Amino acid sequence: MNILALSGNVKTPSRTASLVNLAADRLRRRIGGHVQSIELVDAAPVLFRALRADQLDVEGKVIVAAVEGADIIIVGSPVYRASFSGALKHLFDLVDYRALTGKRVVLAATGGTPLHGLMLEHQLRPLFGFFNAMTVPTAIYALEADFTDHELRNPAVLERIDRAIDEVAAITPALDTGALAAPEKRSGLAA
């Protein structure tokens, strides 16, 4: 199971990246699999070398392939001017419109006021609807005050993360737990 922690942050350190990575780690612990993290603070300069997917260089193609190849995407963005970051929009302009069909997606954002949380429903959810992805009902939104030194501390937001993870787990095929065991234990050798 490939889990992608995709953060639309354009600076570091980032509360958004912290939120997305925390959710991805909790999901990995719940269902297993592998987590890959992409932060647009690093990826955007590569992606902005191209305006269309056919102009991507090898490094850009790797980033887009990670998005298209993920089984589950936890996507987050800071709210900028009532929307998600332009770097995140540019990335999805480069993703094939058929590549995310049926993929499970958790939506997350950080912002300055509670009203900025509406961006999740009015901006991000329709974006993934276009791609025919399956967004879980619970979106995760956190305010600056919910963090201490870029670490999420608000129990209510942590509860929303767990609820979203439960929703993803409910629509994700179970992994073979034998495949998750260490290779030496599967072969019968003692560790």
N, C-alpha and C positions, 0 to 999 in steps of 0.2 A: 504494500500500500504506500503510494507516494503522496506525502502531505507537503504542500507548499505553503510556507509562511511568507506572504507577499505584503510588504509594507511600502506604502506610497510616500514615505518620509523623504524630505529633501534636505534634512540636516541631521547631525548626530551630536550628542546622544538624542534619542527620540523616544518619547512616550508611546507613540504609535507602534514603533518597532518592538518595544518592550511588551505591549499589549498583545500584538500578533504572535510574537514568539512564545509568550506564556500560554496562550490558547493552543498553539500548535504542540507545545510540549505536553500539555495536559491531554490533548487528543491522542498523541502518540502513546502515552502511558495507558490510555483507556483501550485503544484498539490495536496498538502495535504499528509497525511500519517504519518508514524512514522520513525524516523531516529535512527539507531543504529550505533555506531562508534566502530571500532576495529582498534587499533594501534598495529603493530607487535612488537614494543618495549616491550609491555606488553604480547602479545599473543605468541610470538615466543618461549620463554622458556617452555611454556606449550606444544606447538606443537612439539618441538624438543625432547620431551620424547618418541615420536613414530616415526618410520621410515615408517610405513604403516598405513593405516586407521584402520585396525583391531587391531592395538596396542594402539589406543588412549584411554586415561582414560576419565572419565566423563567430566572433565573440557575441554579437547581437543575436545571431541565430540560436546560440546555446541558451540565452536567456529566454527567448520566446519558446523554444522547445521545452524548457522546464515548466513554463506555464501550461503549454498545450499537453504535456505528458503527465501532469499531476492528476491523481485520482480525487484528491480533496484539496481545495484552496481555502486558506484562511486569509482573507484580503482586508487590509486596513489602510486608512488614509487619515491624515490630519485634515480638518475642514478648513479650506481656504476659500474665502469669498463665497460662502454658501455652497461649495461643491468639493469634490475630491481633487487631489493634486493633478495638475496638468501633466506631470511626468507619468502618473498612473494611467491617465487617459491615453497618452501617446503609446504606452506599452500595449494597451488593448486595441489600439488602432492597427497594431502590427500582428495581432493574434488572428489566425484564420477563424472566420465566423462559424465554422462547423466544429472546431476543435474542442469546445467545452460542453457540447451536448451531453446532458446527463451527468455531468460532473457535480459533485457536492461542494457547496460554497458556504462559508461562514463569513458574514459581513461584520466589520468592525471599524470604529472611527474614534478619534479624539478631537475635542474642540474646547472652545472657551466658554460657551454658555450651553445650558440644557437644550435650547432651541436648535443649536447646530446638529443635534442628533437626528433631526428630520432628514438630513442629507442621506442617511442610510436608506430610507424608504423612498425618497424622491429622486435620488441620483444613482446610487450603487445598485439597488435591487433591480431597477429597470435595465441597467447595463447588462447584468447577468441574465435577465429575461431575454434580451436580444440574442444572447449566446445559447439560449435553451439550457442553461445550467439550472441545477436544483438548489436554490438558496434555502437554508433552514429558516424557520419562522423567527427565531430569536436572534436579533442583532445585538452587538455589543458596543456600547458607547461609554466613553469615560471622559471626565473633565480633568483639567490640569490639577484641581484640588484632590483628585482621587489617587494621586501619585506622591510618593516621597522619594526624591532623588531618582526619578524615572522608574521607580518600582511601584507597581499597582498595589494599593493598600486597602481600597474600599471593598468591604465584604459583599455589598450589594452587586458590585460589578463582577467580582469573582463568582458570585452565584449565577449571574447571567452567562458567564463563560461556561460554567458547568452545565447549565441548561442547554446552551447551544451545542455543546459536545454530546450531551445525551441525545439530542435530535439528530446529529450527524451519525452517531453510532446506531441509531434505530433504522437508518436507511442505508447503512453500509454493510455489505456482505461480511460475514465473520471470517477472520483469518484462521488458517490452520495453525493452532497453537504449537504443534510439533515443529512447524517450520520456524517458529520464533525461538525455539530452544537452542542453546549453544550447540554447535556442530558435534563436539565431543560427547555430549549427552545423548544426542540423537543416535549416534553410532554405538552407544552402549559403553563407551569408555568413561571411566571415572575422571572427574576434574581434579 
